[in-house]
Amino acid sequence: MEYLWLLLALFYAFTHASVTVIDKKILHHKNIDPLALSAIRCAVNAIISFIILAFFIKTPLSEITTIIIIISLLKFFAVLTYFYALKMGDVSKLIPYRDAIATILSFSLAFFILGEKITEIDIIGVIAIALGGYIVWTDGKIIIPKKSKGIALIGATAVFLSLHGITSKMAVLDTNPVVLSFFMYALIAVYFTATNMAINRDKLKETGTVILNDKKITALVLLVSTIAVVGVISLFYALSLETAAKVLPVAGTLPLFAAILGKKLLNEKHGKERIAGTILILLGIYLLYI
């Protein structure tokens, strides 16, 4: 199935958008701290990855390699800088830049670092996805970024995410995607737990108590962790089938699915600008596929 990579990359974008929406619902609880939630969620992600590995994949656990450690560190710093960026700036003014930068940078790094071949059509497709995603996030408004710690941190987030995608492409050549998922989440859980114990211990304990005592939130955490793990495994499989220059921009079409889910679950309005942005994203996907 020559289009399997496309389906897997789109599935990752859909699951990632779903995770964003569900995490918003979880964070609506006033006693749940974002940094503490990250440690707990990554730990649950690691457990779910291990269950999938034990029941469905016959590949034995390999040793932790240098590239797996690098992948986990890049993902950890991407999430960490993201949370601190949100504390310093308006999320609606930061996310459009994160996704646009990550889409274009991932594509560029696939060419310069991995030496993957790209065409003029590919370039147009990536630009269409980045521009379309920006339009969807901002409802067509041009937001001029002001020099701030928030915008600097969200730029760092985009860089870490891009490098994470490129490094993951290298890793899946030798490591089973499910094994990679397990080690990545297990290591990230360790990093976040250590961070919380150092600077956020009380919030970690409080957040854990809230999640354990509220069955609804417990169910949401289990649901979102399962979705996140399956999505990441799909991305890793997609990277094993196709070049990063094609997979990563398609995987970055989160705004398309976030807009759809936002309308369905959060009752967000869709104007003609968002429709135009969606059309651009779809055009970009088509150009990268052909």
C-alpha positions as a Markdown table, in Angstrom:
| # | Residue | x | y | z |
|---|---|---|---|---|
| 1 | Met | 0.0 | 0.0 | 0.0 |
| 2 | Glu | 1.9 | 3.0 | -1.3 |
| 3 | Tyr | -0.4 | 5.4 | 0.5 |
| 4 | Leu | -0.1 | 3.7 | 3.9 |
| 5 | Trp | 2.5 | 6.3 | 5.1 |
| 6 | Leu | 0.1 | 9.1 | 4.3 |
| 7 | Leu | -2.7 | 7.5 | 6.3 |
| 8 | Leu | -0.4 | 6.9 | 9.2 |
| 9 | Ala | 0.9 | 10.5 | 9.2 |
| 10 | Leu | -2.6 | 11.9 | 9.0 |
| 11 | Phe | -3.7 | 9.5 | 11.8 |
| 12 | Tyr | -0.9 | 10.9 | 13.9 |
| 13 | Ala | -2.1 | 14.5 | 13.2 |
| 14 | Phe | -5.6 | 13.5 | 14.2 |
| 15 | Thr | -4.6 | 11.8 | 17.4 |
| 16 | His | -2.3 | 14.7 | 18.3 |
| 17 | Ala | -5.1 | 17.2 | 17.8 |
| 18 | Ser | -7.4 | 14.9 | 19.9 |
| 19 | Val | -4.8 | 14.9 | 22.7 |
| 20 | Thr | -4.6 | 18.7 | 22.6 |
| 21 | Val | -8.4 | 19.0 | 23.0 |
| 22 | Ile | -8.7 | 16.4 | 25.8 |
| 23 | Asp | -5.7 | 17.8 | 27.7 |
| 24 | Lys | -7.5 | 21.2 | 27.6 |
| 25 | Lys | -10.5 | 19.5 | 29.3 |
| 26 | Ile | -8.3 | 17.9 | 31.9 |
| 27 | Leu | -6.5 | 21.2 | 32.6 |
| 28 | His | -9.8 | 23.0 | 33.2 |
| 29 | His | -9.6 | 21.4 | 36.7 |
| 30 | Lys | -8.2 | 24.2 | 38.9 |
| 31 | Asn | -6.0 | 21.7 | 41.0 |
| 32 | Ile | -4.2 | 20.1 | 38.0 |
| 33 | Asp | -0.8 | 21.6 | 37.2 |
| 34 | Pro | 0.4 | 21.3 | 33.6 |
| 35 | Leu | 4.0 | 20.4 | 34.5 |
| 36 | Ala | 2.9 | 17.7 | 37.0 |
| 37 | Leu | 0.4 | 16.4 | 34.5 |
| 38 | Ser | 3.2 | 15.9 | 31.9 |
| 39 | Ala | 5.1 | 13.6 | 34.3 |
| 40 | Ile | 2.0 | 11.6 | 35.1 |
| 41 | Arg | 0.9 | 11.3 | 31.5 |
| 42 | Cys | 4.3 | 10.3 | 30.2 |
| 43 | Ala | 4.5 | 7.6 | 32.8 |
| 44 | Val | 1.1 | 6.3 | 31.8 |
| 45 | Asn | 2.2 | 6.5 | 28.1 |
| 46 | Ala | 5.2 | 4.3 | 28.9 |
| 47 | Ile | 3.0 | 1.7 | 30.6 |
| 48 | Ile | 0.6 | 1.6 | 27.7 |
| 49 | Ser | 3.5 | 1.4 | 25.2 |
| 50 | Phe | 4.9 | -1.6 | 27.2 |
| 51 | Ile | 1.4 | -3.3 | 27.2 |
| 52 | Ile | 1.2 | -2.9 | 23.4 |
| 53 | Leu | 4.7 | -4.2 | 23.1 |
| 54 | Ala | 4.1 | -7.2 | 25.3 |
| 55 | Phe | 0.7 | -8.3 | 23.8 |
| 56 | Phe | 1.0 | -7.4 | 20.1 |
| 57 | Ile | 4.7 | -7.1 | 19.1 |
| 58 | Lys | 7.0 | -10.1 | 19.3 |
| 59 | Thr | 10.1 | -8.0 | 18.9 |
| 60 | Pro | 12.2 | -8.2 | 22.1 |
| 61 | Leu | 13.2 | -5.1 | 24.0 |
| 62 | Ser | 16.5 | -3.8 | 22.8 |
| 63 | Glu | 19.0 | -1.8 | 24.8 |
| 64 | Ile | 18.7 | 1.9 | 25.2 |
| 65 | Thr | 20.9 | 3.5 | 22.5 |
| 66 | Thr | 22.4 | 7.0 | 22.2 |
| 67 | Ile | 19.9 | 8.0 | 19.5 |
| 68 | Ile | 16.9 | 6.9 | 21.7 |
| 69 | Ile | 18.3 | 9.1 | 24.6 |
| 70 | Ile | 18.6 | 12.0 | 22.1 |
| 71 | Ile | 15.0 | 11.5 | 20.9 |
| 72 | Ser | 13.7 | 11.5 | 24.4 |
| 73 | Leu | 15.6 | 14.6 | 25.4 |
| 74 | Leu | 14.5 | 16.5 | 22.3 |
| 75 | Lys | 10.8 | 15.6 | 23.1 |
| 76 | Phe | 11.3 | 16.5 | 26.8 |
| 77 | Phe | 12.7 | 19.9 | 26.0 |
| 78 | Ala | 10.0 | 20.5 | 23.3 |
| 79 | Val | 7.3 | 20.0 | 25.9 |
| 80 | Leu | 9.1 | 21.9 | 28.7 |
| 81 | Thr | 9.8 | 25.0 | 26.6 |
| 82 | Tyr | 6.2 | 24.8 | 25.4 |
| 83 | Phe | 4.7 | 25.0 | 28.9 |
| 84 | Tyr | 7.0 | 27.8 | 30.0 |
| 85 | Ala | 6.2 | 29.7 | 26.8 |
| 86 | Leu | 2.5 | 29.4 | 27.6 |
| 87 | Lys | 3.2 | 31.0 | 31.0 |
| 88 | Met | 4.8 | 34.0 | 29.3 |
| 89 | Gly | 2.5 | 34.7 | 26.4 |
| 90 | Asp | -0.9 | 34.3 | 24.8 |
| 91 | Val | -1.2 | 30.7 | 23.4 |
| 92 | Ser | -3.3 | 31.9 | 20.5 |
| 93 | Lys | -0.4 | 34.2 | 19.4 |
| 94 | Leu | 2.3 | 31.5 | 19.9 |
| 95 | Ile | 1.0 | 28.2 | 18.5 |
| 96 | Pro | 0.6 | 29.5 | 14.9 |
| 97 | Tyr | 4.3 | 30.2 | 14.9 |
| 98 | Arg | 5.3 | 26.9 | 16.5 |
| 99 | Asp | 3.5 | 24.8 | 13.9 |
| 100 | Ala | 4.5 | 26.9 | 10.9 |
| 101 | Ile | 8.2 | 26.9 | 11.9 |
| 102 | Ala | 8.2 | 23.2 | 12.8 |
| 103 | Thr | 6.6 | 22.3 | 9.4 |
| 104 | Ile | 9.0 | 24.2 | 7.3 |
| 105 | Leu | 12.1 | 23.5 | 9.5 |
| 106 | Ser | 11.4 | 19.7 | 9.5 |
| 107 | Phe | 11.2 | 19.7 | 5.7 |
| 108 | Ser | 14.4 | 21.7 | 5.4 |
| 109 | Leu | 16.3 | 19.5 | 7.9 |
| 110 | Ala | 15.2 | 16.4 | 6.0 |
| 111 | Phe | 17.0 | 17.8 | 3.0 |
| 112 | Phe | 20.1 | 19.2 | 4.7 |
| 113 | Ile | 20.7 | 16.6 | 7.4 |
| 114 | Leu | 19.3 | 13.4 | 5.9 |
| 115 | Gly | 20.0 | 14.3 | 2.3 |
| 116 | Glu | 16.5 | 13.4 | 1.1 |
| 117 | Lys | 15.4 | 14.4 | -2.4 |
| 118 | Ile | 12.7 | 17.1 | -2.7 |
| 119 | Thr | 11.0 | 18.6 | -5.7 |
| 120 | Glu | 9.5 | 22.0 | -6.4 |
| 121 | Ile | 6.0 | 20.5 | -5.9 |
| 122 | Asp | 7.1 | 19.3 | -2.4 |
| 123 | Ile | 8.2 | 22.8 | -1.5 |
| 124 | Ile | 4.9 | 24.3 | -2.7 |
| 125 | Gly | 3.0 | 21.6 | -0.7 |
| 126 | Val | 4.9 | 22.3 | 2.5 |
| 127 | Ile | 4.4 | 26.1 | 2.2 |
| 128 | Ala | 0.7 | 25.5 | 1.6 |
| 129 | Ile | 0.4 | 23.3 | 4.8 |
| 130 | Ala | 2.4 | 25.9 | 6.9 |
| 131 | Leu | 0.4 | 28.8 | 5.6 |
| 132 | Gly | -2.9 | 27.0 | 5.8 |
| 133 | Gly | -2.2 | 25.9 | 9.4 |
| 134 | Tyr | -1.3 | 29.5 | 10.3 |
| 135 | Ile | -4.6 | 30.8 | 8.8 |
| 136 | Val | -6.6 | 28.1 | 10.6 |
| 137 | Trp | -5.1 | 29.0 | 14.0 |
| 138 | Thr | -5.4 | 32.8 | 13.6 |
| 139 | Asp | -8.7 | 32.9 | 11.7 |
| 140 | Gly | -6.8 | 34.7 | 8.9 |
| 141 | Lys | -5.3 | 37.4 | 11.0 |
| 142 | Ile | -1.7 | 38.4 | 10.5 |
| 143 | Ile | -0.1 | 38.5 | 14.0 |
| 144 | Ile | 3.2 | 40.4 | 14.2 |
| 145 | Pro | 5.3 | 38.7 | 16.9 |
| 146 | Lys | 6.7 | 41.0 | 19.6 |
| 147 | Lys | 10.2 | 40.3 | 20.9 |
| 148 | Ser | 9.6 | 38.4 | 24.2 |
| 149 | Lys | 10.6 | 35.3 | 26.2 |
| 150 | Gly | 7.4 | 33.6 | 25.1 |
| 151 | Ile | 8.0 | 33.9 | 21.4 |
| 152 | Ala | 11.7 | 32.8 | 21.9 |
| 153 | Leu | 10.6 | 29.8 | 23.9 |
| 154 | Ile | 7.9 | 28.8 | 21.3 |
| 155 | Gly | 10.6 | 29.1 | 18.6 |
| 156 | Ala | 12.8 | 26.8 | 20.6 |
| 157 | Thr | 9.9 | 24.4 | 20.9 |
| 158 | Ala | 9.5 | 24.3 | 17.2 |
| 159 | Val | 13.3 | 23.6 | 16.8 |
| 160 | Phe | 13.2 | 20.7 | 19.3 |
| 161 | Leu | 10.1 | 19.2 | 17.6 |
| 162 | Ser | 11.8 | 19.4 | 14.2 |
| 163 | Leu | 15.0 | 17.8 | 15.4 |
| 164 | His | 12.9 | 15.1 | 17.2 |
| 165 | Gly | 11.2 | 14.2 | 14.0 |
| 166 | Ile | 14.5 | 14.0 | 12.0 |
| 167 | Thr | 16.2 | 12.0 | 14.7 |
| 168 | Ser | 13.2 | 9.6 | 14.9 |
| 169 | Lys | 13.6 | 9.0 | 11.2 |
| 170 | Met | 17.1 | 7.8 | 11.8 |
| 171 | Ala | 16.1 | 5.6 | 14.8 |
| 172 | Val | 13.2 | 3.8 | 13.0 |
| 173 | Leu | 15.7 | 2.4 | 10.5 |
| 174 | Asp | 17.1 | 0.1 | 13.3 |
| 175 | Thr | 14.5 | 0.1 | 16.1 |
| 176 | Asn | 10.9 | -1.2 | 16.1 |
| 177 | Pro | 8.5 | 1.8 | 16.4 |
| 178 | Val | 6.7 | 0.3 | 19.5 |
| 179 | Val | 10.1 | -0.3 | 21.2 |
| 180 | Leu | 11.1 | 3.3 | 20.4 |
| 181 | Ser | 7.8 | 4.6 | 21.8 |
| 182 | Phe | 8.2 | 2.7 | 25.0 |
| 183 | Phe | 11.8 | 3.9 | 25.7 |
| 184 | Met | 11.0 | 7.5 | 24.6 |
| 185 | Tyr | 8.1 | 7.8 | 27.0 |
| 186 | Ala | 9.8 | 6.0 | 29.9 |
| 187 | Leu | 12.8 | 8.3 | 29.7 |
| 188 | Ile | 10.7 | 11.4 | 29.3 |
| 189 | Ala | 8.7 | 10.4 | 32.4 |
| 190 | Val | 11.9 | 10.1 | 34.3 |
| 191 | Tyr | 13.0 | 13.6 | 33.2 |
| 192 | Phe | 9.6 | 15.2 | 34.1 |
| 193 | Thr | 9.4 | 13.4 | 37.4 |
| 194 | Ala | 12.9 | 14.7 | 38.3 |
| 195 | Thr | 12.0 | 18.2 | 37.2 |
| 196 | Asn | 8.8 | 18.2 | 39.3 |
| 197 | Met | 10.6 | 16.8 | 42.3 |
| 198 | Ala | 13.1 | 19.6 | 42.1 |
| 199 | Ile | 10.9 | 22.6 | 41.5 |
| 200 | Asn | 7.2 | 21.4 | 41.6 |
| 201 | Arg | 6.9 | 18.7 | 44.2 |
| 202 | Asp | 3.8 | 19.9 | 46.0 |
| 203 | Lys | 1.9 | 20.4 | 42.7 |
| 204 | Leu | 3.0 | 16.9 | 41.5 |
| 205 | Lys | 1.5 | 15.3 | 44.7 |
| 206 | Glu | -1.6 | 17.4 | 44.5 |
| 207 | Thr | -2.2 | 16.7 | 40.8 |
| 208 | Gly | -1.7 | 13.0 | 41.3 |
| 209 | Thr | -4.2 | 12.9 | 44.2 |
| 210 | Val | -6.8 | 14.7 | 42.1 |
| 211 | Ile | -6.4 | 12.3 | 39.2 |
| 212 | Leu | -6.6 | 9.2 | 41.4 |
| 213 | Asn | -9.7 | 10.5 | 43.3 |
| 214 | Asp | -11.7 | 11.7 | 40.3 |
| 215 | Lys | -12.9 | 8.8 | 38.1 |
| 216 | Lys | -13.8 | 11.0 | 35.2 |
| 217 | Ile | -10.3 | 12.6 | 35.1 |
| 218 | Thr | -8.7 | 9.2 | 35.6 |
| 219 | Ala | -10.6 | 7.9 | 32.6 |
| 220 | Leu | -9.6 | 11.0 | 30.5 |
| 221 | Val | -5.9 | 10.5 | 31.4 |
| 222 | Leu | -6.0 | 6.9 | 30.4 |
| 223 | Leu | -7.9 | 7.7 | 27.2 |
| 224 | Val | -5.6 | 10.6 | 26.1 |
| 225 | Ser | -2.4 | 8.5 | 26.9 |
| 226 | Thr | -3.7 | 5.6 | 24.8 |
| 227 | Ile | -4.5 | 8.0 | 21.9 |
| 228 | Ala | -1.1 | 9.7 | 22.2 |
| 229 | Val | 0.9 | 6.4 | 22.2 |
| 230 | Val | -1.0 | 4.9 | 19.3 |
| 231 | Gly | -0.5 | 8.2 | 17.4 |
| 232 | Val | 3.2 | 8.3 | 18.0 |
| 233 | Ile | 3.6 | 4.7 | 17.0 |
| 234 | Ser | 1.8 | 5.5 | 13.8 |
| 235 | Leu | 4.2 | 8.4 | 13.1 |
| 236 | Phe | 7.2 | 6.2 | 13.7 |
| 237 | Tyr | 5.8 | 3.5 | 11.3 |
| 238 | Ala | 5.1 | 6.3 | 8.7 |
| 239 | Leu | 8.7 | 7.4 | 9.0 |
| 240 | Ser | 9.9 | 3.9 | 8.4 |
| 241 | Leu | 7.9 | 3.8 | 5.2 |
| 242 | Glu | 8.6 | 7.2 | 3.6 |
| 243 | Thr | 11.0 | 10.1 | 3.7 |
| 244 | Ala | 10.8 | 12.6 | 6.5 |
| 245 | Ala | 10.5 | 15.4 | 4.0 |
| 246 | Lys | 7.0 | 14.1 | 3.2 |
| 247 | Val | 5.9 | 12.5 | 6.5 |
| 248 | Leu | 6.7 | 15.3 | 8.9 |
| 249 | Pro | 4.9 | 18.1 | 7.1 |
| 250 | Val | 1.8 | 15.9 | 6.7 |
| 251 | Ala | 2.1 | 14.9 | 10.4 |
| 252 | Gly | 2.1 | 18.7 | 11.1 |
| 253 | Thr | -1.4 | 19.2 | 9.8 |
| 254 | Leu | -2.7 | 19.3 | 13.4 |
| 255 | Pro | -4.5 | 22.6 | 12.8 |
| 256 | Leu | -6.8 | 20.9 | 10.3 |
| 257 | Phe | -8.0 | 18.3 | 12.8 |
| 258 | Ala | -7.9 | 20.7 | 15.8 |
| 259 | Ala | -10.3 | 23.0 | 13.9 |
| 260 | Ile | -12.7 | 20.1 | 13.2 |
| 261 | Leu | -12.5 | 18.8 | 16.8 |
| 262 | Gly | -12.8 | 22.3 | 18.2 |
| 263 | Lys | -16.0 | 22.8 | 16.4 |
| 264 | Lys | -17.4 | 19.5 | 17.4 |
| 265 | Leu | -16.3 | 19.3 | 21.1 |
| 266 | Leu | -15.6 | 22.9 | 22.1 |
| 267 | Asn | -18.3 | 24.7 | 20.0 |
| 268 | Glu | -15.7 | 26.9 | 18.3 |
| 269 | Lys | -16.9 | 29.0 | 15.3 |
| 270 | His | -15.5 | 28.5 | 11.8 |
| 271 | Gly | -15.3 | 31.5 | 9.5 |
| 272 | Lys | -14.4 | 31.7 | 5.8 |
| 273 | Glu | -10.8 | 32.2 | 6.8 |
| 274 | Arg | -10.6 | 28.9 | 8.5 |
| 275 | Ile | -12.2 | 27.2 | 5.5 |
| 276 | Ala | -9.6 | 28.8 | 3.2 |
| 277 | Gly | -6.8 | 27.6 | 5.5 |
| 278 | Thr | -8.3 | 24.1 | 5.5 |
| 279 | Ile | -8.3 | 24.1 | 1.7 |
| 280 | Leu | -4.7 | 25.1 | 1.6 |
| 281 | Ile | -3.7 | 22.3 | 4.0 |
| 282 | Leu | -5.6 | 19.8 | 1.9 |
| 283 | Leu | -3.8 | 21.1 | -1.2 |
| 284 | Gly | -0.5 | 20.8 | 0.5 |
| 285 | Ile | -1.2 | 17.2 | 1.5 |
| 286 | Tyr | -2.1 | 16.3 | -2.1 |
| 287 | Leu | 1.0 | 17.9 | -3.5 |
| 288 | Leu | 3.2 | 16.0 | -1.1 |
| 289 | Tyr | 1.5 | 12.7 | -1.9 |
| 290 | Ile | 1.6 | 12.9 | -5.7 |
